[in-house]
Amino acid sequence: MLDGVTLHQLQCFEAVVSTGSFQAAAEKLRRSQPSVSASVKNLEAQLKLSLLDRGGYRVKLTEAGRSFYERTRLFLKDAERLASHAAQLAMGEESELRVVIGDVSPLPETLALLRSFFDRCPSTRLNLYFESISGPVERLLDGEADLILHHVDKADPRLEFVDLFTVKIVPVVAPNFLRFPIGKSITPEQMRDYVQCVIRDSARHSPPRDYFLVEGARSCTVSDQLMKRELILQGMGWGHLPHYLVARDLREKRLLPITGTHFRGGEAELVAARLRHAPHGPVATRLWRFIAEQAARIVPSKR
């Protein structure tokens, strides 16, 4: 019964249903509307089934169409995975891999991990990028990275990830930076008169995201955590920093925490992440397995 049915016909049918119209489906598939309409009509003729009710403003599924649509969606997802697998099998050793390190990743441990792997892969060049806030995930979703080391939305079905460790984020100030005593009841209103040091979001087109920002406060924007730490040490502002980066500063009282009722700090779950259904070549696959094997050992030293 499926003799002669093409993948393109099924894709057109799925697009019409998911977008609600032939015109929207044509735009999604970058085809002409008559071409999409003809493909769906030919599909119905070959199946000897009426799949769509075209009588209303928006096309609707018939009872038979609803059942066929559910199977079609599953089939097309399997076809995508099969195509991805075929592309992966066709790959030789990659000449390069693109890895993005996010702003909360501990650099000594992260770079040591990558070095220990790429020392064994001299024919594969490592292209390394540093991005902040939404930048790492944006590069991954844009197809500009093979792997990122950052925090992600774990509910995003487009991604798969390996848990590394949780980064504790603490609000800190330099001694004598504040004109009032440090306590657990410091409010955002009290901090509004002080310059807040924040990390610049390196994303180019994703909606901007701000973490721990005090509304109405003056801010100083920097590109990385090390610069942020130095500015805070110099009394040029206050802000939130990874605990591993300032643990020694806190012990030696060069920085003071202002954690309390209103400034609770936070946590970032650092992961290695990649696109779930993208083809991954042999070197990328080995790197993924290597990170999974080494995950328990990637714990930042508290400097």
ABEGO torsion letter per residue (X at the ends): XABGBBAAAAAAAAAAAAAGBAAAAAAAAGBBAAAAAAAAAAAAAAAGBBABBAABABBBBBAAAAAAAAAAAAAAAAAAAAAAAAAAAABBBBABBBBBBBAABBAAAAAAAAAAAAAABAABBBBBBBBBEAAAAAAAAAGABABBBBBBBAABAABBBBBABBBBBBBBBBBGABABBBBAABBAAAAAABBBBBBBBABAABBBBBBGBBBGBBBBBBABAAAAAAAAAAGAEBEBBBAAAAAAAAAAGABBBABBAABAEBBBBBBBBBBAABBBBAAAAAAAAAAAAAAAABBBBBX
